[in-house]
Amino acid sequence: MANVKLQNVYKYYPGNEVPAVVDFNLEVKDKEFVVFVGPSGCGKSTTLRMIAGLEDISQGTIEIDDVVVNDMEPKDRDIAMVFQNYALYPHMTVYQNIAFALKHKRIIDIKKDKEGNPILDKEGKEIQYKRKYTKAEINEKVMEAAETLEITEYLKRKPKALSGGQRQRVAIGRAIVRKPKAFLMDEPLSNLDAKLRNQMRAEIILLRKRINSTFIYVTHDQVEAMTLGDRIVVMKDGVIQQVGTPNEVFEMPSNLFVAGFIGSPKMNFIDCELEENKGVYSINILGEKLKISAELNQKLLNKGIKAQSIVLGIRPEHIQLNENGSLKANVNITEMMGSQLLVHAVGKNGKDLVISVPNIGIKGELKDTLYNNGEIKFNLQEESIHLFDIENGENLLK
């Protein structure tokens, strides 16, 4: 088990003036599960490959277990990587695929005499040497990994006889059998269908509990990130946007990008005016003046926020339909999403708005309004609103 530390890491590709990874600083603690998440091309897989040694770093340092590994070969870093495409040997059985790495791995052992006692050198220290795993040791480790992943019955099959989920388990088994210092996973579930992806996500959570090792996991799926990670690293254009627990990133996004990327359905963003008169703030939104609580008013005062144009962020589930609500909009589309209705509405200023409404209890006049594009009234849960700087996108309340 090990911690992984990246300090001021950059990655430049030849002929490209724009770096793929910019000033990346992060420490992954021992036995922590950290997820890199972001859109395609944000640098998350490149960062993972630099940790693995599959990509050279252009600047900075990477440490694994407090040892700088910048110039160390991938095989010497004692990490295991699980790829998106499984990378199994098609001509080998499941057993042979899992055992392959062990057959070529050498371990440090202590020389012993015929009675099994350690042999000592002149200074009284145990004499060490490198040796290969025995067949019995390999078999024990393969069977242990197979039982952990519940693939014992498939050990004699070849990859072509397995489903996508079973192949992914074999790829994970090949990694865990070595008991490396850290596991690196590069979008391991992206080739699976939705049902199997949900199942494998749950299995990775259980696997993590069983082997209790350090994990760095890359995905573009924010649901995977929120479900799996102890901490999430949100990236854009090679730059870390925010690092935090799933709750921290969801409840207090650092900027507009993070707020829009994390959460489904997506957060609503409404251009509005923050107004201030003698220390009392109000928000001009959707053609209405919204008064705010004394608590929020004090926060803005403490931070010295001036009257300005802002972007107000509010998640669909934090908008409450209320016949006495202070804000109004006209329903455009209603989507049935099982236990929830997604109501797409348009405010007075022409801004689109999505409201998530519990499906249970919607009937009568409200149901007619929602399905016949009527006018709705609503309130915003003030404790859940976010105010963003319209120029740089930073969260004014963070």
C-alpha positions, 0 to 999 in steps of 0.5 A: 500500500502506498501514497501517491504524490504529484507536485507541479506536474506538466505534460507537453506534447511535441508540436503542441504549445498548449500543455495537456496537463498544467501544474498538477498538484495532488496527494493521494493518501494510502488506501484512499480511492481518488477519482479523476473526472472530466470531459474527454481531452481534459488530461485525466488519462494522461495524468494516470499514464504519467503515474504509471510510467507509460507517459514521460512527464515534462516537468515536476515530480511524481512520488510513489510511497515517498520515492520519486519515480520520474525516471523509473520504468513502469515495471519497477513502480509496483503499480497495476493498471486496468485498461478500458479495453481489458487487454487480455491475451486471447489465446490464454485461459482466464487462469493463464491470464491472471497468472501471467504477471506472477510467472514473470515477477521476482520476489525477495525471499530469505535463504534457508537451510534444510531444516527451514531456518534462515541462513545468516551472513558473517554479520548475523543478518539474514541472506536475501535473494530474488526468486520466482513464484512457485507453481503452488504459490501462483495457484494459491494467489490465482484462486484467491483472486478468482474467489474474490471476483467470483470467476472461479467457474470461468478459469478454464475458459478463454476470453472470447467465451466471456461476457464484457463484465466477466472479461473486466473481472478477469482484467481486475483479477490480473491486477489484484493478484500481484498485490501492488502498491496502487491500482490505476483504472482508466475508464474500466467500465465505459465499454459495458452497457448501462445495466452491467456498468451499474453492477460492476460499479457496485462490485468495484466498491465491494472489491475496494473493501476486500483488498483495501488498497490505494486506487486512482480511477479515471472516468468521464461519468460523474455518477461513477465519480460520485459513487466510487470516490473518497475524493474527486478531482474535477479536471478541465483543459489539463487543470484541476478545477476542484478537489473534494469529497463527493458531497463537497463538490456537489454542495459547494462547487468552486466554479461554473464548470464544476457546478455544471459538470457534477449533478444530474439533471444539470444545474440551472444557470440564470443570469441576474443582478445582485443589488445592494442598498445600505448593506441589504442585498436582493437578487433581480431574477426572472423579472422579479426582485428576490429578497434574501435571508439575513444569514445569506445577506451577512455572508455577502457582507462578510465577503465584501461582495459588491452589487454586480451582474452574476450567474445564479445556480440552482439544481432542479431538485432545489426548486419548489413548486408553490402556488404562492411562490414569488417566481413565475415561468411557463411550462414548455415540456414535461418529461416522465422520469419514473419517480420524478418529473422533469419540468422544462419551463421558460421564465419572463426573461426567456431563460430556460429552467429545469425543475425536478418534481416528485411524481407522487402526489401530482394530480388535479389542477397542478397536473393539468398545468404541467401537461398543458404548458400552463404558468407555474409559480415556485420558490428557490431553496435559498440554502441551495443557491449558488452565486457565480462571478459572471466574468471568471465563473468563480463561486462567490460564496465558496 
